[in-house]
Structures are given as C-alpha cells and as structure tokens.
Amino acid sequence: KMELAMKELGLDFTYFEAVDGKTLTDDILIEMGITLLPEYSDPYHKRRMTMGEIGCFLSHYAIWKRIVEENLEEVLVLEDDIRFEPYFTERAQQLMREAHSIGNWDLIYFGRKRLQENEAFLKDSENFVRVSYTYWTLGYVIGLEGAKKLLAAEPLKRLLPVDEFLPIMFDEHPNDTWKIKFETRNVNAWSVHPLLLYPTHYTGDDGYISDTEDSKLIEIELLENPNTI
C-alpha cells in the first residue's frame, strides 16, 4: 500500500525495516544495555512498557542514528499505517520552503495526536504551530541537529515510549517526574497546521491493529542505573 502511495505521489523513498517487538527477548534487551525509566507507568492503562513499544522506540532510534552517521540534513520519517491528505507532495514542498526560510527547527510533525489546545502559531506564519504535548509518530521531518539532540539524551538508559520521549525533549510534557530525568530538553518542535497525514485506522475501528498495545509486557526488571540523575 505504501509503495503504491509513494509512486502515486512521486516520492522517492527508502524502506527501513523496523524492530519487531515480538522478536525481542530479555537477553537481547540486556545485551543492548537498555534500562527502563523506573517511574514510568502508562498514563491510561497504568502498566509498564510493552515489547511492542520498545520495538517502536528502537525503530525510530535506529533512524536517528542513521541520520547522524550518514550526515543527512533532513529526513521525512513515515510509518506504514498512514493516509495522505490531498496534494500532499505539493503542500509538503511548499511548507518545507517556508520552514527553511524561517529556520531554527529540529523536528516538524506532519501527522500527530494533539493532546492540548491553544497552540500558538509561529510569528508571521499561518502554517506552523509550536508543538504542545503530542502523541504519535505517524510522520515527521527531522533535521540533523535534531537527531543529534535526541541521541545525546541517551534515551536507552532511561527508556519510555517514544510518544512520551519526544514531548519531554521539546519540554512540553506534563509529567515533571519524568522530565527531570532528561536534563537537556532543547528540541525545537513545530507542527504543520492543518496536518498532512492521518492514521488509516483509529482505536476501535474495523481493521485496527496495534503492534504496541497488543504485545506482551516486559517482564524483567531493567532498572535505571541508580547513579543516573
């Protein structure tokens, strides 16, 4: 489906094989040196992380690493369960031209779940807002410096879901207990408005599948290093 959509939109793309949480084991996580943020509990279900959430985080983390390793100036990251708004390519190109003219951004959401209202537009722009507390990583543009900032936070040493990590890094997360574990929170995040991407399915829809919610909970105690601030 995504290959057909990319062809129709005239987009070149690189297929990146994600990390399947179902293939992760306790031994693999220990070997990778992953430690969990001990204070984390899912805000809605009051549970610890699932293997699917860990796989999702590792998938995005691997892309951030590749951006830095290959010195890529900016990358559009797209998950595979999205639908594009009409004239996506033309609108995306126009918006990125404007973003380049304004400058000073690290991450721009093309699709997301906004959790707070009253976001402020950028000065002299009717197309970009400064991001508040936000979920989902459907699609976003990330710059080289943004990827460096995310990696510099060493999130695998205090892991929590990527939906929670990103708002912490642009300092818009409501949970101060989690935020203080990441001393430097200087990612400059914007969102296009209106959005260019939406999910193909929402929770409860026919055909909805979640590889994060429906995977097993992590069972071992991968505790954060007690010497970590």
C-alpha positions in Angstrom: 0.0 0.0 0.0 2.7 2.4 0.9 4.8 1.6 -2.2 1.7 2.4 -4.4 1.0 5.6 -2.5 4.7 6.7 -2.8 4.6 6.0 -6.5 1.4 7.9 -7.0 2.8 10.9 -5.0 6.0 10.9 -7.0 8.1 10.3 -3.9 11.4 8.5 -3.7 11.8 6.5 -0.5 14.0 4.1 1.4 12.2 1.2 3.1 13.5 0.8 6.6 12.8 -2.5 8.3 11.5 -1.7 11.8 12.3 -3.6 15.0 9.6 -6.2 15.7 8.9 -6.2 19.4 7.7 -9.8 19.1 11.3 -10.8 18.3 12.8 -9.1 21.3 13.8 -11.1 24.4 15.0 -10.2 27.8 18.5 -11.3 26.8 18.5 -9.0 23.8 17.5 -6.0 25.9 20.2 -6.7 28.4 22.8 -7.1 25.7 21.8 -3.8 24.2 22.2 -2.1 27.6 18.6 -0.9 27.8 17.4 0.3 31.1 13.8 1.5 31.8 12.7 4.7 33.4 11.6 3.2 36.7 9.0 5.9 37.4 7.2 5.2 34.1 3.7 3.8 34.0 1.3 4.1 31.1 -0.9 7.1 31.8 -4.1 5.3 30.6 -3.6 1.7 31.5 -1.3 2.0 34.5 1.1 -0.6 33.2 4.8 -0.9 32.3 6.1 -0.8 28.7 5.3 -3.5 26.2 7.8 -5.2 23.9 6.0 -3.5 21.0 6.6 -0.1 22.5 10.2 -0.9 22.9 10.4 -2.1 19.3 8.7 1.1 18.1 11.2 3.2 20.0 14.2 1.2 18.7 12.9 1.6 15.2 12.9 5.4 15.4 16.1 5.4 17.4 17.9 3.5 14.6 16.7 6.0 12.0 18.0 8.9 14.2 21.4 7.1 14.4 21.5 6.6 10.6 20.8 10.3 10.0 23.8 11.2 12.2 26.0 8.5 10.8 25.3 9.5 7.2 25.2 13.2 7.9 21.7 13.6 6.4 20.5 17.2 6.6 16.8 16.3 6.9 14.6 13.2 6.6 10.9 12.6 6.4 10.1 9.6 8.6 6.8 7.9 7.7 5.2 5.0 9.5 3.3 2.5 7.3 -0.3 2.9 8.7 -1.0 6.4 7.4 -3.1 8.1 4.8 -2.1 11.2 2.9 -4.1 14.4 2.6 -4.8 15.6 -1.0 -2.0 17.3 -2.8 0.4 16.0 -0.1 3.6 16.4 -2.2 2.9 20.0 -3.3 1.9 21.1 0.1 4.8 19.4 1.8 7.3 21.1 -0.6 5.7 24.5 -0.1 5.7 24.1 3.7 9.4 23.0 3.8 10.3 26.0 1.7 8.7 28.2 4.3 10.3 26.2 7.1 13.8 26.8 5.6 13.1 30.5 5.2 12.1 30.7 8.9 14.9 28.4 10.2 15.7 27.2 13.7 13.7 24.0 13.8 14.7 20.4 14.7 11.5 18.5 14.2 8.3 19.2 12.3 5.3 17.0 12.7 3.3 16.2 9.5 0.8 14.0 11.5 0.2 13.6 15.2 -2.4 13.4 18.0 -2.5 16.8 19.8 -3.3 16.4 23.5 -3.6 20.1 24.4 -5.4 23.0 22.8 -4.4 26.6 22.2 -1.1 26.1 20.4 0.5 29.3 19.2 1.3 29.9 15.6 4.8 30.9 14.7 5.3 34.6 14.2 4.4 35.6 10.6 3.2 32.1 9.8 -0.2 30.6 9.4 1.1 27.2 8.6 3.2 26.2 11.6 2.4 26.0 15.3 4.7 25.4 18.3 4.0 21.9 19.5 2.3 21.2 22.8 2.0 17.8 24.4 1.6 15.4 21.5 1.3 11.7 20.7 2.0 9.6 17.6 5.0 9.4 15.3 3.0 8.9 12.1 5.1 11.2 10.1 7.7 13.9 10.9 10.6 15.7 9.3 13.7 15.7 11.5 16.9 17.6 10.9 20.5 16.5 11.5 20.8 18.7 14.6 17.5 17.4 15.9 18.6 13.8 15.6 21.9 14.6 17.4 19.9 16.2 20.3 17.7 13.1 20.6 20.7 10.7 20.7 22.6 12.9 23.1 19.8 12.4 25.6 20.8 8.7 25.8 17.2 7.5 26.0 18.1 3.8 26.0 19.5 4.3 29.5 16.1 5.6 30.8 13.7 4.2 28.3 10.0 5.1 28.0 7.7 5.1 24.9 8.7 7.4 22.0 5.3 9.1 22.3 6.4 10.3 25.8 10.1 10.9 25.0 9.6 13.4 22.2 7.4 15.8 24.2 9.9 15.6 27.0 12.7 16.6 24.6 10.8 19.7 23.4 9.9 20.4 27.0 6.1 20.1 26.7 5.5 17.0 28.8 3.1 17.5 31.8 4.9 14.9 34.0 7.7 16.7 35.8 9.0 13.5 37.4 9.8 12.0 34.0 11.1 15.3 32.6 13.8 15.9 35.2 15.4 12.6 34.1 16.4 14.4 30.9 18.3 17.5 31.9 18.7 19.0 28.4 15.3 19.5 26.7 16.1 21.8 23.8 14.5 20.2 20.7 12.7 22.9 18.7 9.5 21.2 17.5 6.8 22.5 15.2 3.7 21.1 13.6 2.1 21.9 10.3 -1.4 23.2 10.5 -3.6 21.7 9.2 -2.0 18.3 9.2 -0.8 16.4 6.1 -1.1 12.9 7.5 -3.6 10.9 9.5 -3.9 7.2 10.7 -5.6 4.7 8.4 -7.4 3.4 11.4 -8.3 4.7 14.9 -8.7 2.6 18.1 -11.9 0.6 17.8 -12.2 0.9 14.0 -12.7 -2.3 12.0 -9.3 -3.5 10.9 -7.5 -1.6 13.7 -4.3 -3.4 14.8 -1.8 -2.2 17.3 1.7 -3.8 17.5 2.4 -1.9 20.6 -0.8 -2.3 22.7 -1.3 -5.9 21.8 2.2 -7.2 22.6 3.4 -8.6 25.8 4.5 -6.6 28.8 8.2 -6.5 29.6 8.7 -9.0 32.5 12.3 -8.4 33.7 13.4 -5.6 36.0 15.6 -3.5 33.7 16.1 -0.7 36.2 17.7 2.6 35.6 21.2 3.0 36.9 20.8 4.4 40.4 23.7 6.9 39.7 21.8 8.4 36.8 20.2 11.8 37.5 
